[in-house]
Amino acid sequence: MEGKKKITLRDIAAKTGLSVNTVSRVLNKKPYYTKEVEEKVNAACKELGYIVDMNASGLRSGSTHTIAILFDDLINPFYSYTTDIISKRFEEVGYNSIIFSNNGKSAYVDYEMMRSVMARKPDGILSFLEPAEDMVDFIKETGIPFVIFGRDGAPYGMCGVCADEEYGGYVAGKHLLDRGYRKLTYIGSWHDVKVCLDRQKGFERAIAEAGAAPAQIFYIREREFGAMIDELVSNGTDGIFCFNDIIAFIVIEALETRGIEAGVDYGIVGYDNIQQMLRMPRLITTVDVGCHDFAEAGADAMLALLAGEEFSSGSFCETHKSFLVKGKTTR
């Protein structure tokens, strides 16, 4: 059985009565064609079954019109929500997004991940993960625009778009203290991730200012979960601040199985306000960084680098302040 004939730009041109050059401009989203022409080309492509060969196109133009987006897992709705905003912004200017995840193995971009990303030849990389120490020079040497999103890029000499995480932790700590909680605990993610430590630092500053006892610290990815929950119960913790809402919901569920109710027996504050993203009621007290504007700033940083422009990494951190969203998990 003979293979199906490969459809070319010439076939699309013949079908539409347009020139090959015009068809090419439409498919590559280059300017100066009408909406009617675009619809005619797209209809012909669909009817004939034309699929762009991105590898060949990339070799000719030096661009694949793709941007890689990297993160550590696909579970957290914060990633989905912000990635949706970011990818739509990229699409508006002709870039497709391709997603990579290391499935929670690490909080850093390592060589294995970079090897997979580089094989797809993206025009830019936007990463929710910080680069591993031995990857910084490697990434810079690729010459591919690289934006660290939600993390401070300054320690790496790279472009980063971050919120004032220390202030967010301070807001959480002050709220718990203002509501009368005194035996406080912070449940972070990884002990060596700056954003986790910044939230912890702000939390501890609020506690120190109030003259309360120092907080107990756990890192959930580095501790046996059941033993951690048992310790929370046995030491009489009455106020908990979690690195993100996902951790907060997991902790709430675990404590409920022990007959301990959030907002009644203890207070708990999350981070990210994912209930807003999922159109959920305000079930949990949490800290919101202004996610929509945050995502827009990340996309703008990437597009600025792709255009060869400078981008002020600290702009979002300086112009936006996180705020508390009161839910039902604190009195």
N, C-alpha and C positions, 0 to 999 in steps of 0.2 A: 504494500500500500504506500503510495507516494505521500510525502509530508505536505502539509498545507503550505501554499505559496506565501513567502514573506511579503507583507505589505510595506511599500516604501512611500516616501514623501511624494514621489512622482505619481503613484496611484491615487493619493489623496488629492493632489493637484488636478489630475485628470477628472476625478469624480466631481470636484467643486468648480472647475473652470478657473481656478486661481493659479498663480505662479507658484513654483516650488519655494521660492524665496518668501512669499507671503505665508504659505503654509508653515514654513519653518519658524517665522516670526511669531505666529500664533502659538505654536506648540512650545516654543521656548520663552513665551510670555515677554517678548520684546515689544516696545511701543509702536504706535502708529498703525492701528487697524481698528475697524469698527466692531461694534458688538455683533452686528449681523454677520460679518465675516468670521468672527470667532465661533458663533453658533453653527455656521455652515461647515467649518473645519471639524468641529467636535462631533457633529452629526455624522460626517463622512467617516471619521475615525471609528466611531462606534459601529456603524454599518459594516465597514470593511474589516473590523477587528484589528485595527492598528495599535501596536504597543511600542512606546518609545524604548529604544535600547539605551539605557542610561550610561552603560559602560562606554559604548561607542561615542555617545554624545559628549561624555565627560572627557574622553581622549581628544576630541576635536576642539572643544571649547576651554578645556582646563578647569571646568566646573561641573559638579554633579547636581547642583541646586538642592543639596541636602544638608541638613544640620543635625548632628548627633546630639541626643539628650541622654545624659547618664545619671542613674541613681542606684541606690543599694537594694531597694525592693519595690514591688508593685502594690503592696498592701495599703500603705498609708494614703488616704484620700487627699492629703495635702499635696502630694506629688501629682496625682491625677488632675486636680483642680488647677494648679499653677501651670502644669504642662499643657493643658487644654488651652489656656489663655496664650501661653508662649507660642505654641505651634500654630494657632490661628493667626497670630501676628506675623509669623514667618511666612505663612501661606499667602498672606496679603501681598507680599513682595516677591512671590515666586519661588519660595523655598519649601521643600518637603521636610518633614521631621522623621528621624529614625531613632527608636528607643533602645537603650541598652541597660541591663540591670545585672548586678552581680549577686542577686538573690540573698542579700543580707550577709554575705560572707565577710565583708569589710566595709569600713567607712571611708575608704580611700580608693582612688583610681590607681590600679597597679598595672604591671606590664601586660598581663594576660588580657585585661579589659582593653587597654590601649591597642593591643595587637588586633583584637576583633574589630575595634572601631576603625582603625587605620585601613583595614582591608576593604572597607566600604567607601573610602576616599571622600569623606564629608568635607564640605567647604568650611565648616566651623563646628566647634564642640562646646555645648553648654552643659556643665556638670554640676549636679547637686552634691557631688562628692569632692573632697579636697584631694589633690594629687599626693600620692605617696612620695616620701622624701627623695627617693631615687628616680622619680619620674619627672620632677620639675624641669631639669635641663633637657630631658628627652622630649617633653611636650613642646618646650620653647624651640627646640631645634627643628621640629616638624614644620614650623612656620604657619601652622593652622591656627586661626583665631580661637582662643580658648577663654571661656568665661566661667568662673566659679560662682554658682548661684546659691544664695542663702548662706554663704560662707565668706569670710574675709580673705581677699586675695593678696593683701599687703605682705604677709609673711613669706609669700612665694614670689613676690615681684610680678604678680599676674593680675589681670582684671577680675575683680570680684564685686558682686552686688549683695550687700548684707544689711540686715536690720540691726538695731541697737539691742542685741540679745541680753546684755548685762542689765539694761533698763527693764526689759521684759521680765527677767527673773526677780528684779527688785519689786516690780509691780505685784507679782504673785506673792512674794514674801510679805510685803506690807499689807496686802489684803488679808492674808491668813492671820497676821498679828492683830490687825484692827478688829477682826471678828473674835478675838479672844483665844485663839489657838496658841499654845506655848511649847509643846513638845513636837518639834517639826522635823520632817525628813524630806530630802531631795532624792528622787529616783531619776538618774540620768541614763544615758545610753552607753557610750564608750568613755572610758576614763581619759583618753588621749585626744578627744575631738574638741577643737576649740569652741565651737558653738555650744556644746554641752557644758563645757567649763565656764563659758561666759554667763550662761543662764544661772549656773550654780553660784558664781561669784556675786551676781546681783542679788540673788536670794539670801546669801550669807551676809551681804552688806545690810540688807533690811533688818535681819535678825540682830546684827551687832549694834545697829543704831537704836534698837528697842531694848537692848540689854538683856535679851532672852538667851536661853541656853543654846550652845552651838547645835546646828542641825546634824542629824545622822545622814550619811551619804551612802547610796547604793548605785551601782551601774548594772542595769537589768540584763545587758548582754553578757555580763561577766560574772553573773551570780546565779546559783540554782534558784529558780523562781519560788518554789514551795518553801524553801528555807528562809528566803527573804521575807515572804508574807508572814511566816511564823514569827520571825523576829520583830516585825512591825507590831504584831499583836501583843507579844510578850513584853515589849518595852513601853507599851502605852502611848505610842505615837497618836497625836490627835490632829495633826495638820500635815498634809502631804502636798508637795509640788512635784509634778512629773514633767519630764523633758518634752513630751508631746501628749496629745489627747489619746492616741492609741494606747500608750502605756497607762494613762489614767483609767481608761475604760477597762483594761485588763486587770488592773489593781482593784478597781471597784467590784468587779465580778468575783474576784478571788476572796475579797473580804466579805462579800454578801454570803458566800457559802459558809462562812464562819459566824453568820448572824450579826455582822457589823455593818451598819447602814451609813452611806455617805450623806453628809448634810445633817445627820442626827447624832451619830456616835463620833464622827470625825469630819474634818473638812478636807477637800482635795481640789487642787487647781491644775488644769492641763495647760496645753500650749498649742496654738495653731487655729483654734476655733473651727474644727472640721465640721461641726454640726451645722454651721452656716452654709458650708459648701454642699452638704447633703440635704439641705432644707429640713433639718431636724429641729425640734423644739429645743429651747435652751436647757438641756439636761445637765450640763456640766459647766462649772465656772472655769473660765479659760482665758488665755491671753491671745489677743489678735494683733498681728503685725501689720494688717492692711494688705491682705493677700493679693487682691486684684492689682493694686498699684505696684506691689512688689514684683509680680509676674511681668507686668508691662516694663518695669525698669530692667529686668533681666533680658527680655527680648530686645529692648532698645540698645542695651550694651553690646549684645551679639551683633546686631545689624550695624552698629556704629563701627565695630572692628572690621566687619566684612567690607565696609565702605572705605576703610583706610582712615577712619576718623579717631580722635581721642575720645575717651569716655571717662567721666569723673566717677571712680568706683565708690566714693563715699557719699554720693549725692542722696541716695535713698535713706541711708542711716542718719544723715543730717537733717533731712526735711520731713521724715515721718516718725511718729512716736507710737509705740505699741500701747494698747489699752486693754483694760480688763472687761470681760463680758461676764456678767453675773448670771450664774445658773442655779441649779438646785443642790449643788454639792458642797456649798458652804452656808453657814447660818448667817 
